[in-house]
Amino acid sequence: MSTAHSFKSTGFLYISISDLRGKMLLEKKYSRYAQIKMYVIDVAHKELKSLYEAGNCDLYFNYSEDKSGRTVNGLKIVIISKERQPEPLKIDDLVYYIRTWLMTWLNAANKRKTRYGLTK
C-alpha cells in the first residue's frame, strides 16, 4: 500500500524525514530538520489551517514527530477534511501504519551513531 493510498483511505500517513526531503526536493536547501520544520512544515500548516477556518480550503493537517532521543525520524500526519467524516480505521490500515513505523524505528535503532549523530 503506497503512502498516498494510505492517506486517501485512512486520513493519515507516516513519512520519514529522508523521504520528505526527497519528495519536496529539499536535499540541498535545508541541511537540518529544524529548518524544514520552521520554513516549510509550520508555514504550510499555519497557512492551510487559516484558509480552512476561513472557508477557503477544504482540508488541513496536523502532525507529530516520530523521535528517538532528540532525533526526528519521521512525521505522523493526520489530514483533516470537511468532506471526510471520521470513521473507524480498518485493521489493514492499522497494520500498515504500525509496520511502517516499526520498520523505520528498527532501521534507526540499528544504525551506529557517532559523536556528531552521523551514521557509519
N, C-alpha and C positions, 0 to 999 in steps of 0.2 A: 504494500500500500504506500503510495507516494505521500509526501508531506502535504501537497495541495489537496489531494483526495481526503486526507485526514482532516484538514481544515473544513472542507465542504461538508463532510458527514458528521463531524463532531463539534465544530466550532472552536477547536483548539489545535495547536501544533507545537512541536518542540523543534528547535533549530540550534545546532551548535554554533559557536561564535565563528569558527573557521568557515562553516557553510554560509553563515550570514555575510561574512566579509566577501566571499566569492560571489554570491548571488547579487549583492549590491555593488559589486566592483569597487570594494574599499581596500583591497590588499595594499595598495601603495599610498592611500590617502591618510589613514589614521593608523598609527603603529600600536596604540593602546586601546583596550576595550573601553576605558573611561571616556576617551574622546568620541568613540562611536556612540556610546550611551548619551553623552551630553549634546553632541551636534546632530545626531541622526535619529536615534530611537526616541529620546524625550521630546524633541521638537515635533516629530511626526505624531507622537501620542497626544501632545497638547493641542496641536492644530486639528487633528481628526476629532478629538473629543469636543472641542469648541464648536466645530462645524456640526457635529451630531446633535449637540444640545441646542443649537440654533435652528435645527431642522433642515440644514443644507447638505447633510450627508447621512447615508443610511447605516453606517457602521463605524466602529472604532475598536480599539484593542486595549487590553490590559496585559501586563506581563510581569513575570517574576524571574529572578535569576537563579539558575542552577549552579550552585557553588560547591567547590571542595576547598575548604580553607578560605583563603581570600581570592582564589582564582575563580573567575566566572567561566564555566564550561559551555553554557548554552542558555537559551531563553525559553521559558514556557509561556506561550502566547495564547490568550483567550480572546476570541473575536465576539464582540457584542453587536448585534444587528437588530434593527426594528422588525425586519421580516421574519427572522428566525426565532421561533419560540423555543425556550429551553426544553430539552427532552432528555430522558434518561440515556446515559451512554450505553452503547451496545458492548457486549463482552469482547468482541473482536477489536473494537476501538481502544478499549482499556488495555487489552493485551499488547496492542501495537505501541501505545504510549509508554507502558511500563517497560517493554522490551527495548525501545529506542533509548529511554532514559538509562536503563541498566547498561546497555552496550556502551553508551557514552561515558558513564561513570566508571565502568570497569576498564575501558581503554585509558582513561585519565589516571586511574589508580595504578595501572601497570607501567606508566612512563616514569622513568627515573628523573628526579628533579635535581638540578644543580643549585649552586648558591644563589644564582640570579633568576631562577624559575625557568630556565631553558632546559629542554629535554636533551638527553644524549642518545 
